[in-house]
Amino acid sequence: MDKFQAFGKNISSSFSPFAARTQQYVKEQFGQADDKTELPSDYIELEKRVDALKQTHQKLLQVTSQYSNEAYDYPPNIRESFNDLGRTITDKVNLLGKANSPADVQHAFTAPPSAKPQPKTFNHAIARASLAGSQLLNQTHTAGGEDPLATALEKYALAEEEVGEARLAQDAQIQSRFLAGWSTTLNTNLMFATRARRSVENARLNLDATKAKAKTGGARGMNPDDEMLTEDMRAVIEQKEDEFVAQTEEAVGVMKNVLDTPEPLRNLADLIAAQLEYHKKAYEILSELAPVVDGLQVEQEASYRKSRESP
């Protein structure tokens, strides 16, 4: 029986603070609370800054999380078969270079994949379409030499595959250096700040609930600081005030730590560096290709004019 009573007291002691906080919260929501302990202005300013930081992380992560989706720029309207995705463009070009018959050409496009299926990115899709077009033109080219457009398309296919691989390398860098870091800040550091703020709010509600209880326990209109309060009442109120101050100071420290950490800015710098590296690589690849295709175009134009000038 004694154990049962002790158990009941434990339940009551753990439930009573929660019930008191809940009652105080409801009274405040309905405007029935006479007094509400004000938080320091510096503390409120920190809360606003932490909220802004949290929203910033949420908004940017909502967009940049696409870097975890390989096919974020893959055209939704195209249909590529298993054979299309079977081998890399480089593998197919190498096989085509060894082809001596139409059957060999067909084998180059239908050979079993040497590794995993090819990525579904916009650049890889362009590469596959360009190589397929190059071979279609070559198959129907009956004049001597090579079809200049087919040659250009094959070179373009190889370049676009390189660009696509550079994009995948960029995505991997962003996932590990930016998304992981910002997710940690949002789900760990900012979560600690949220918990600390919740503790402050609970301590404030406990304090105000204790004051309200002391007030209603005395004469009508009596303030909690009135001399007629009992020593026990004063002691309980002082204890709640100390708890409120301690929780506030702890929350201030947690929020300042979250706001002062250089990690988010470091992660943003890594994001920019990954994007810069990708665009620089793409520029280098296409810069090397452009004069080659320009040269083919000039040669074809000269040949075209010569054929028109011939009697």
Secondary structure by P-SEA (a helix, b strand, c coil): caaaaaaaaaaaaaaaaaaaaaaaaaaaaaccccbbbbccaaaaaaaaaaaaaaaaaaaaaaacccccccccccccccccccccccccaaaaaaaaaacccaaaaaaaaccccccccccccaaaaaaaaaaaaaaaaaaacccccccaaaaaaaaaaaaaaaaaaaaaaaaaaaaaccaaaaaaaaacaaaaaaaaaaaaaaaaaaaaaaaaaaaaacccccccccccccaaaaaaaaaaaaaaaaaaaaaaaaaaaaaacaaaaaaaaaaaaaaaaaaaaaaaaaaaaaaaaaaaaaaaaaaaaaaaacc
